[in-house]
Amino acid sequence: MASRTLLRGGDAVLPTGTTRVDLLLEDGVLRVDPPSSAQADEVVDCTGKLIFPGIVDDQVHLRDPGLTQKEDLRTGTTAAAAGGVTTVLEMPNTVPNTTTRAIWEAKNKIAEAKCLVNWGFYMGATPENIDELKAADRRRTPGIKIFIGSSTGDLLVDSQAALERIFAETDLPLCAHCEDESTVRANRQAVQERLGDPPWPIRVHSDIRNEEAAVVSVRRAIDLSTRHDHRFHVLHVSTAGELAEIAQAGPQITAEVCPHHLLFDVGDYDRLGSKVQMNPAIKSATDRAAMWQALAEGKTIQVVATDHAPHTLDEKAADYPASPSGLPALENSLSLLLTHGPANGVTVDRIAAAMCDAPARVWGLVGKGRLEDGYDADVCLVDPAESFTVRNEEQFTKNRWSPWDGETLTGRVVETFVGGNRVFSRSGGTATVNEAIRGRAVRCDHARGGFHATPDGIGLA
């Protein structure tokens, strides 16, 4: 296995902009524009290619250990590598829920054996586990996840007293699924009164999980974050109303959007049914346009993440509301942004900022998110001219389906390096995965994380 790989002649997406420059991946570390005398075991001709920092996806569900019929850490991180994603941060609503240090450590042991890319696991908040949250390993835990609505197991935290304790007594960054539980329940009751007992048409999912549910919950979380001066990240923003709340919040608030809220709206239920059933639900075309604008501007939306949440097609085919919410997106997210971003004002540099640099900074990930001297040698190469059609049978995710099946995208990942080692490559129609490669647990320095407002948008804290 080569320890020194020279990427020559590509257009590297650096923090200062996209520039033609050589990169040396040496002993797991990046060196930008090395001298011509630098020695390499392998030289890769990157002419005509874009070189991105490895994508950091800060919201994935990889299902290990208890739901591996849907996905596991090996298949999920294989899909990640195929999409140029070199670091995944995984949510705690696994089976069992990741709510204790012991369960968190057990998941890390599984990851050491299975993960082809780097990983980090959030701790999940419950109304009762404040002591476990306070004892979390700050060096390897990116943050704490709260489900303020749409819970799994014991993870729902709707009590104001419990939320006050979490914001007041913990010091890791917090993030939340923000949908107000009482609003969702009232909306569900209204649907039942209107339509009778289920099953119901899939489109009512967006009536139940409507804009009001999201806005009420985001407003509540921002209030908690502001009063306790606690860094807080809003996951999967889906409405213009949430953006208005975030725009008025302080610099300790950051937020993200997912490809499905950029690319689908309620009009897609007729075509795709429960394949686009998500929590939060897809919204209107107006909301979708607002997401693109916010991403392009970078002031209220800093991050793009997938919320990769695979279920089997048999599960998704159940009548609503028995059908589960969630869809797979890891291996196509970068190509989706490269294809649809330019028409919506989102440049290549902005894509790299939102998918690489910003998530690394939000969660204080050491060595991630940038092509910069001394950073980890996590890199993906993209052929910006290559078009391909997404096909279910070619997906690496365990369930072998995508809501974008049949869509032609332009801009394809052709090589992915993790710690300087090639884990994925594609030549012509042949994809190769090096299953011997293993990533490593993220290293966190939360003093480095976060953002502050600047006249031009968002800057380092």
Number of C-alpha atoms within 10 A of each C-alpha: 7 13 15 21 24 22 23 19 19 22 21 26 23 20 16 8 13 17 15 20 18 22 25 26 27 22 15 20 19 26 20 18 17 15 10 7 6 10 14 15 11 14 13 13 13 21 13 14 23 24 29 28 31 31 34 30 27 29 24 23 25 28 24 21 17 13 14 15 14 21 24 23 25 22 20 31 30 28 25 31 31 29 27 35 32 32 31 27 25 25 25 27 22 21 15 16 21 23 26 19 16 11 16 22 14 12 18 19 11 15 25 17 12 21 27 30 32 22 27 25 27 25 29 28 29 23 18 14 14 17 12 17 23 16 11 22 16 15 15 18 26 30 30 25 27 26 24 25 25 17 16 13 11 15 23 19 22 19 10 12 10 17 20 14 13 28 22 15 15 18 17 23 22 26 23 22 24 27 25 24 22 13 19 20 15 13 21 17 14 14 18 14 10 9 12 11 9 12 13 16 15 20 19 18 26 21 19 21 25 22 22 19 23 26 24 18 23 26 19 15 23 24 13 19 22 17 11 15 16 21 25 27 26 22 24 26 26 29 26 20 18 23 22 13 15 23 15 11 17 15 20 20 26 27 24 27 25 21 21 25 26 27 18 18 21 21 13 15 20 11 9 14 17 28 23 25 25 19 20 27 27 29 23 19 16 11 22 21 17 18 27 23 18 20 25 21 17 20 20 26 26 26 31 31 27 26 26 24 22 28 24 16 16 9 14 21 14 13 15 19 16 13 18 21 20 21 24 30 28 31 25 24 25 26 22 22 23 20 17 17 20 13 10 15 15 20 15 18 16 21 23 26 24 26 28 28 24 28 29 28 23 28 26 24 25 18 21 27 29 26 27 19 16 14 20 25 30 33 30 27 24 26 18 17 13 13 14 15 13 18 16 16 12 13 21 20 28 20 19 16 23 25 19 21 14 12 12 14 20 17 20 26 27 22 24 32 26 28 27 23 24 21 25 26 20 15 9 7 6 7 13 14 18 14 13 9 17 20 22 17 20 22 19 23 17 21 9 16 20 25 20 14 14 11 6 9 13 20 15 13 14
